[in-house]
Each structure stands twice: as C-alpha cells, then as structure tokens.
Amino acid sequence: MKAFSYGRIFLLGFGFFGVSVLWGVYNAFVPIFLADRFNLSPALIGFFMTLDNIAALFIQPPVGAWSDRIRTRIGRRMPFILVGAPLSALAFGLIPMQALLPLFVACTSSMILTMALWRTPVVALMPDLTPSDKRSQANGIVNFMGGVGMIVALQTGGLLYKLNPNFPFWLGSALVVISAGLVLLFIREPKLGAADGASEPAPKMLASLREVFASKEKSGPRIFMAIFFWFIGYAAVDAFFTLWAVKRLGIPAGDGATLLSSMPLVFILFAIPSGIIASRIGRKTTISIGLITMAAVLFVMYFLPVASLLSPLSKLPLIGIPLEAGGPRMLTIAGALLMIAGFGWSCININSLPMIVDLTVPAKIGTFTGLYYLFSTLSNIVGPNLNGLIIQLTNGNYNNIMLIAPFCMLVALGFMLGVKKGEAKKAS
C-alpha cells in the first residue's frame, strides 16, 4: 500500500461526490415528475421511491463480494466504475425527457440498476487505499465530499430546475462522468500480497455473512445489528420529520424541511473532525458518544413543549425559519437541538464503515462493504414502514418518532458496548 495521502482521498471523494449529486437530484425532482406529469397517487410515488433501496439490497452486497474476486489490469474496483458510471449518467440524463410512463420507468430503472453496480466498489476503494489507522479520517473526507455533492444537487439543481426541468439531470450526468473520470485517471489500486489474504479464495457474500455470525467472537454480529437499529432510528426522523413539524409544531412543511436541514449541514461540517476524534479516543467510544447524544437530543424534543421548541435564539439565514409571516429567519431551540444531533450522527456514521472493514483482511474489503450496505439498506426499507405503522397505531401521533428514534439508538448502543474488535490497527 502506498503512503497515505489526503490529496488522493480528496480525489477519491469525487466518486462519492458524483453519487451524491445524482441521488440528490433524483430524490428532489423525480417525485415531482411522478405527481405532475404522470398523476401517480402518493402511495405509488412512495413505493416508486423505495425501488432504489430494494435494488441496492439485492445488488450492492453481491457486487462488493464480486469486486473482491475479480482481477484485471486496472484493478478490482475500477471495472465497475468504468462500466457503471457512464451507463448511469446516460440513463439519468434521459429521465426528464420521457413523456410516457413506461419509458420513464425504463430510464429510472436503468439508472437505479447501474448505480447499484458501482457504488459499493467506489466506497470500497477508500479502505483499499487507506491504512487502518487513517480510515476514520479518510471516511470523513469522503462523506464531506458527498455532502458537498448533495448541497450542489439541491442548491444549484433548484435554480436550474426553474430554468428548465431537464437541466438538473443533465448537470448530474455531467458531474457523474467528470467525477468518475477523475477517479479512473488519478487513482491507482494497490496490489494485494499474501499478508492481505490475496492467496485465499474470496468467499461469496452469503458465505461471508454466515462466517461473521457463526464466529465465536461476536463483535461482527454486534456491529451489524447496531447499524441496523441506528439506521431504523435515523429513518424515523428523516422520513417523518416534516410531518412532525407540521402536526406537532404547527409550521408549514417548507419550514419543517428547512429546520431539518440544520442536521445534515452540521453532519457535513463535522464529517472530518469526527474521524479525527475517533483517531484520538477510539471508534467505539466515538460512536457510543454519538448514539448517546442523538438519543438524548431526541428525547428532549419529545418532552419539550412546542413554545419552548420554537423559542428563538438568534437570527440565522438559510437554515433558520421565520416565526411570523415576513419575519426574519431565526435559529430556534429545535434547530439548535438538531444541530447537536447532526454532530452525534457524524460521530456514528463516519466511523461505522471503518470498523466494519477492519474486521477483515484487505482481500475481503469489498465483501464487508457490501455487508455494511446490506444492513443499512434493509433498515432503510424496514424503518419507514415500521415507523409509519407505529404512528398509525397511535392515532397519528407523530411525536412518537421522537421516542422510536432514541429507543433504537439505545438498542444500538447496547450492541456496541459488547464490541471488542474494529478499532484502528497500528501502522506497521
């Protein structure tokens, strides 16, 4: 493995930047097309927007294992990027041009399938290129670049959409091609030696999953179950926050979305620092701090009265909300609490993948990256449905998401407390 280079990781981050731009535009504008152009019902739109998670569940984990097994002149991961990125860019650029629903579905399905083909390999490149003791910091950089991509998708894409609905999609296609091109041109995959497990046959995904759960040392199963539960908790907030804001706080849906944006913004700002924190105090401790922080913040949001949650603290452009018509945008106590939650989520999310890949040898990194996506994606399918059912069974009490989410975070914390492996290994 070459000497660690922050510059190389920033270049690699362009791969995740391109992925985030594309998904940001897709999630923002495809529902609008489905509703306005094709008159689909909300239930059908909701199902349509889960297809990417369903595809990811069945494609990304096996592709990760596949990328461990293949050997080519350009490496194990690069062939997937070389094929998947341009195909997904092409399909994505064609989406807004379709006036017939079958053609629209054909383009979106093609984009979803080809994106699933290269997302796991591009993410697996980070631990491939990074020594164990630098992986949390590197994952922070990669997620920071992904966050920048999401901001570009929403801010620039929103402006371009007003000019022409095609433009955000064409921007996304262009940025995916450019980003993947930078990775292909400037990143060289390291060669594996016997110490990396290269001489052993790489197991398939299901065999690796059985191996993890059959092991006498249970750190692997505990981490995967923790991931499953904390993503269910996060999905409760992410999927239903705007409705919570409308029903509980009595503010418009647009202001609810603006209020929620303070959490991912702080996540982006702390993406790199949380990796540095983990290098000092350990990944397990950092994740545990994040889980406790999020659980505490969300419990407070459940119990605080509306008047307290909407109490103004200071003026804050962009992510502040107006408390009266025509009034200035204000940072409220709810917004400040969500900012603290964003810090907690960065501690959790940035350090989880490095823990997973440090459970195995370099030759199996793609397989374990795929397993990470297996559990996180399954949560993103189960979570919204389970949380919605609980809300429905409690007579539409959306405030219950502020109980469901911290409960799941505490269950995840319980699993994490039993983890004994996955910390950074000292550089040799």
C-alpha atoms as one frame of an Amber mdcrd trajectory, in Angstrom:
protein
   0.000   0.000   0.000   1.320   3.453  -0.903   1.915   6.091   1.773  -1.319
   7.687   2.927  -2.190  10.875   1.052  -5.019  13.247   1.965  -4.893  14.603
  -1.587  -5.550  11.144  -3.011  -8.503  10.652  -0.653  -9.988  14.002  -1.720
  -9.664  12.842  -5.337 -11.341   9.560  -4.424 -14.065  11.621  -2.718 -15.122
  12.885  -6.139 -16.560   9.423  -6.762 -18.877   9.812  -3.782 -19.473  13.447
  -4.785 -20.863  12.259  -8.127 -23.029   9.608  -6.463 -24.473  12.197  -4.051
 -25.233  14.762  -6.770 -27.123  12.181  -8.764 -29.184  10.860  -5.834 -29.838
  14.385  -4.557 -31.352  15.434  -7.878 -33.225  12.127  -8.218 -34.880  12.330
  -4.781 -35.713  16.014  -5.171 -37.292  16.030  -8.620 -38.422  12.538  -9.657
 -41.424  12.680  -7.245 -42.467  15.946  -8.896 -42.481  14.290 -12.329 -44.431
  11.317 -10.984 -47.082  13.550  -9.454 -47.375  16.327 -12.042 -46.557  14.584
 -15.311 -47.959  11.099 -14.666 -50.573  11.822 -11.950 -49.499   8.942  -9.713
 -51.015   8.621  -6.246 -48.875   9.373  -3.157 -48.797   5.654  -2.278 -47.447
   4.726  -5.712 -44.906   7.550  -5.556 -43.766   6.319  -2.150 -43.330   2.777
  -3.487 -41.521   4.070  -6.569 -39.068   5.995  -4.396 -38.155   2.843  -2.425
 -37.134   0.936  -5.560 -33.558   2.199  -5.253 -33.260   0.707  -1.763 -34.766
  -2.590  -2.922 -32.318  -2.746  -5.840 -29.425  -1.805  -3.550 -30.387  -4.568
  -1.108 -30.100  -7.295  -3.748 -27.304  -5.877  -5.937 -24.790  -3.901  -3.875
 -23.726  -6.640  -1.409 -23.086  -9.313  -4.090 -21.286  -6.741  -6.260 -18.992
  -5.924  -3.342 -18.082  -9.598  -2.997 -17.694  -9.908  -6.771 -15.258  -6.988
  -6.808 -13.097  -8.845  -4.261 -12.843 -11.885  -6.513 -12.050 -10.399  -9.909
  -8.543  -9.456 -11.077  -7.949  -7.121 -14.042  -5.115  -4.917 -15.279  -6.860
  -1.827 -13.880  -7.742  -3.430 -10.558 -10.690  -4.994  -8.748 -12.950  -1.937
  -8.324 -12.209   0.155 -11.402 -14.013  -2.062 -13.962 -17.300  -1.497 -12.124
 -16.776   2.280 -12.140 -15.680   2.245 -15.791 -18.875   0.476 -16.862 -21.412
   1.640 -14.272 -20.730   5.387 -14.115 -21.264   6.292 -17.804 -24.295   3.996
 -18.113 -25.949   5.511 -15.034 -25.130   9.030 -16.290 -26.722   8.262 -19.671
 -29.881   6.785 -18.152 -30.119   9.663 -15.658 -29.862  12.308 -18.370 -32.723
  10.696 -20.286 -35.148  10.602 -17.332 -36.704  14.107 -17.638 -37.130  13.793
 -21.401 -39.645  10.938 -21.200 -43.316  11.791 -21.735 -44.558   8.198 -21.480
 -44.580   6.420 -18.112 -43.121   3.099 -19.428 -40.133   4.954 -20.914 -39.745
   6.993 -17.735 -39.718   3.773 -15.678 -37.236   2.188 -18.102 -34.818   5.101
 -17.651 -35.155   5.283 -13.871 -34.824   1.501 -13.542 -31.706   1.501 -15.730
 -30.208   4.285 -13.656 -31.002   2.504 -10.354 -29.504  -0.803 -11.543 -26.329
   0.727 -12.980 -25.808   2.912  -9.890 -26.025  -0.182  -7.696 -23.334  -1.741
  -9.892 -20.601   0.741  -8.953 -21.495   2.340  -5.597 -20.034  -0.412  -3.380
 -16.767  -0.699  -5.376 -16.173   3.077  -5.276 -16.783   3.137  -1.499 -14.535
   0.074  -1.006 -11.687   1.990  -2.638 -11.350   4.160   0.492 -10.206   1.327
   2.802  -8.263  -0.204  -0.110  -6.141   2.944  -0.308  -6.011   3.794   3.380
  -4.111   2.206   6.274  -6.301   1.138   9.180  -5.263   3.987  11.484  -6.336
   6.626   8.924  -9.649   5.150   7.783 -11.929   7.216  10.033 -10.305  10.440
   8.837 -10.466   9.264   5.213 -14.132   8.292   5.537 -14.780  11.764   6.942
 -13.253  13.312   3.825 -15.260  11.042   1.510 -18.508  11.871   3.335 -17.640
  15.570   3.314 -17.315  15.390  -0.475 -20.638  13.538  -0.612 -22.228  16.285
   1.477 -20.884  18.944  -0.882 -22.375  16.975  -3.752 -25.760  16.933  -2.015
 -25.627  20.708  -1.492 -24.737  21.218  -5.168 -27.656  18.976  -6.168 -30.212
  20.841  -4.042 -28.989  24.423  -4.346 -27.759  24.525  -7.965 -30.301  21.924
  -9.080 -33.135  24.001  -7.648 -32.032  27.071  -9.581 -31.582  25.110 -12.813
 -34.974  23.415 -12.446 -36.655  26.827 -12.611 -34.943  27.445 -15.952 -35.629
  24.017 -17.428 -36.589  20.746 -15.665 -34.024  18.898 -17.791 -31.060  20.952
 -16.599 -30.559  19.466 -13.077 -30.491  15.962 -14.548 -28.020  16.934 -17.251
 -25.857  18.613 -14.618 -25.964  15.409 -12.562 -24.994  13.297 -15.579 -22.075
  15.576 -16.436 -20.782  15.643 -12.856 -21.002  11.843 -12.544 -18.909  11.404
 -15.711 -16.370  14.036 -14.604 -16.152  12.649 -11.064 -15.757   9.040 -12.189
 -13.208  10.169 -14.795 -11.084  11.828 -12.103 -11.128   8.619 -10.061 -10.223
   6.466 -13.062  -7.423   8.816 -14.158  -5.729   9.590 -10.866  -6.401   6.665
  -8.509  -4.338   3.504  -8.732  -5.498   0.463  -6.794  -2.880  -1.145  -4.551
  -1.717  -4.668  -5.328  -2.536  -7.291  -2.723   0.057  -9.551  -1.155  -0.162
 -12.788   0.789  -0.426 -10.841   4.060  -3.575  -9.194   2.713  -5.314 -12.516
   2.221  -4.853 -12.468  -1.546  -3.848 -16.128  -1.632  -7.125 -17.210  -0.045
 -10.231 -17.631  -2.218 -12.554 -14.688  -1.595 -15.882 -16.020  -0.255 -19.208
 -15.013  -1.690 -21.398 -12.579   0.198 -23.737 -15.098   1.860 -20.794 -17.288
   2.878 -19.143 -14.268   4.484 -22.361 -13.383   6.306 -22.624 -16.918   7.697
 -18.957 -16.772   8.693 -19.469 -13.497  10.591 -22.489 -14.736  12.552 -21.008
 -18.207  13.204 -17.806 -16.771  14.691 -17.231 -17.357  18.410 -16.107 -13.715
  18.700 -19.343 -11.725  18.317 -18.027  -8.237  17.521 -19.083  -8.591  13.868
 -22.732  -9.530  14.520 -22.989  -6.863  17.221 -21.744  -4.101  14.919 -24.064
  -5.164  12.100 -27.070  -5.264  14.440 -26.111  -1.856  15.842 -26.012  -0.486
  12.275 -29.433  -1.984  11.592 -31.013  -0.332  14.643 -29.418   3.081  14.405
 -30.450   3.411  10.768 -34.036   2.495  11.720 -33.883   5.276  14.322 -32.445
   7.731  11.821 -35.101   6.750   9.258 -37.819   7.656  11.781 -36.577  11.235
  11.874 -35.526  11.515   8.240 -38.775  10.168   6.756 -41.331  11.760   9.089
 -39.724  14.946  10.384 -41.569  17.298   8.036 -44.910  15.781   9.041 -43.845
  16.011  12.704 -43.068  19.684  12.182 -46.495  20.314  10.633 -48.518  18.251
  13.128 -46.532  18.942  16.296 -45.026  22.397  15.787 -47.755  23.781  13.534
 -45.320  25.233  10.990 -45.515  24.941   7.166 -43.975  21.885   5.530 -41.351
  24.013   3.760 -40.180  25.447   7.070 -40.094  21.925   8.512 -37.759  20.822
   5.722 -35.598  23.902   6.299 -35.488  23.142  10.011 -34.370  19.571   9.347
 -31.586  20.779   7.014 -29.624  22.002  10.031 -28.831  18.377  10.959 -27.167
  17.291   7.671 -25.373  20.639   7.472 -23.670  20.058  10.829 -23.041  16.430
   9.820 -21.066  17.717   6.830 -19.148  20.242   8.944 -18.170  17.568  11.464
 -17.505  14.767   8.948 -13.748  15.286   9.019 -13.435  16.302  12.727 -15.364
  13.203  13.866 -12.814  10.998  12.110 -10.019  12.867  13.873 -11.818  12.472
  17.219 -12.073   8.706  16.658  -8.339   8.512  15.937  -7.728  10.006  19.398
 -10.301   8.281  21.614 -11.280   5.221  19.555 -14.076   4.409  17.124 -16.288
   2.508  19.574 -16.153   5.361  22.092 -16.854   7.975  19.413 -19.831   6.029
  18.034 -21.155   5.493  21.568 -20.921   9.250  22.258 -22.855   9.857  19.044
 -25.585   7.372  19.966 -25.994   8.859  23.452 -26.032  12.387  22.001 -28.730
  11.590  19.456 -30.854   9.651  21.952 -30.671  12.486  24.499 -31.470  15.209
  21.960 -34.471  13.390  20.527 -35.834  12.549  23.991 -35.626  16.269  24.840
 -37.513  17.123  21.632 -40.243  14.666  22.633 -40.790  16.215  26.064 -40.266
  19.934  25.388 -43.481  21.885  24.776 -43.999  23.490  21.373 -43.498  27.014
  22.724 -40.054  26.042  24.010 -39.051  24.230  20.791 -39.925  27.321  18.760
 -38.251  29.781  21.124 -35.881  31.972  19.069 -32.177  32.080  19.877 -30.712
  34.290  17.148 -31.094  35.292  13.521 -29.779  32.676  11.117 -30.088  32.941
   7.301 -30.758  29.911   5.087 -31.440  27.271   7.753 -33.346  29.488  10.190
 -37.155  29.598   9.966 -39.491  32.639  10.071 -41.624  32.589  13.211 -44.110
  35.030  11.704 -45.084  35.990   8.170 -42.409  38.193   6.659 -40.260  37.934
   9.781 -36.528  37.217   9.870 -35.227  33.659   9.775 -34.443  32.559  13.319
 -32.480  29.763  14.896 -34.882  28.101  17.325 -34.236  25.699  20.193 -35.473
  22.902  17.900 -32.913  23.951  15.281 -30.118  24.056  17.848 -31.048  20.589
  19.107 -30.987  19.250  15.539 -27.520  20.745  15.094 -26.348  18.799  18.148
 -27.977  15.684  16.635 -26.012  16.336  13.426 -22.786  16.211  15.418 -23.915
  12.944  17.021 -24.799  11.448  13.635 -21.365  12.359  12.252 -19.711  10.513
  15.164 -21.785   7.436  14.326 -21.857   7.373  10.552 -18.279   8.380   9.784
 -16.737   5.676  11.971 -19.003   2.704  11.283 -17.639   1.646   7.865 -14.002
   1.791   9.074 -14.952  -0.523  11.969 -16.589  -2.964   9.562 -13.672  -3.200
   7.133 -11.182  -3.584   9.997 -12.939  -6.808  10.953 -11.412  -8.469   7.885
  -8.358  -8.629   5.614  -7.813  -6.300   2.619  -8.762  -9.027   0.133 -12.306
  -9.101   1.566 -12.940  -5.350   1.970 -15.468  -5.229  -0.894 -17.422  -8.115
   0.624 -17.634  -6.450   4.039 -18.500  -3.091   2.470 -21.369  -4.907   0.756
 -22.472  -6.382   4.093 -22.478  -2.867   5.567 -24.843  -1.788   2.792 -26.942
  -4.926   3.280 -27.816  -3.971   6.862 -28.093  -0.207   6.305 -30.267  -0.651
   3.222 -32.501  -3.203   4.938 -33.022  -0.633   7.710 -33.996   1.992   5.142
 -36.670  -0.374   3.824 -37.941  -1.641   7.184 -37.599   1.665   9.044 -40.101
   3.929   7.264 -42.708   1.158   7.101 -42.308   0.179  10.766 -42.294   3.779
  11.955 -45.335   4.620   9.835 -47.210   1.638  11.274 -46.436   2.731  14.844
 -47.648   6.260  14.102 -50.839   4.854  12.588 -51.458   2.553  15.585 -51.097
   5.520  17.939 -53.826   7.539  16.185 -51.449   9.585  14.063 -49.273  10.825
  16.917 -46.185  11.947  15.011 -44.434  12.969  18.204 -43.813   9.257  18.770
 -40.960   9.383  16.249 -39.065  11.249  18.977 -39.486   8.142  21.154 -38.924
   5.498  18.461 -35.661   7.025  17.241 -33.894   7.335  20.624 -35.106   3.858
  21.631 -33.438   2.436  18.511 -30.273   4.446  19.229 -30.117   2.986  22.752
 -30.638  -0.559  21.429 -27.758   0.081  19.016 -25.677   1.373  21.945 -26.364
  -1.868  23.810 -24.955  -3.854  20.885 -21.939  -1.533  20.576 -20.980  -1.960
  24.222 -20.230  -5.628  23.537 -17.956  -4.915  20.553 -14.287  -5.743  21.087
 -12.882  -5.513  17.548 -12.891  -2.983  14.709 -10.562  -0.357  16.145  -7.777
   1.136  14.043  -4.732  -1.077  13.720  -1.340   0.476  14.328   0.629   1.243
  11.189   3.356  -1.328  10.611
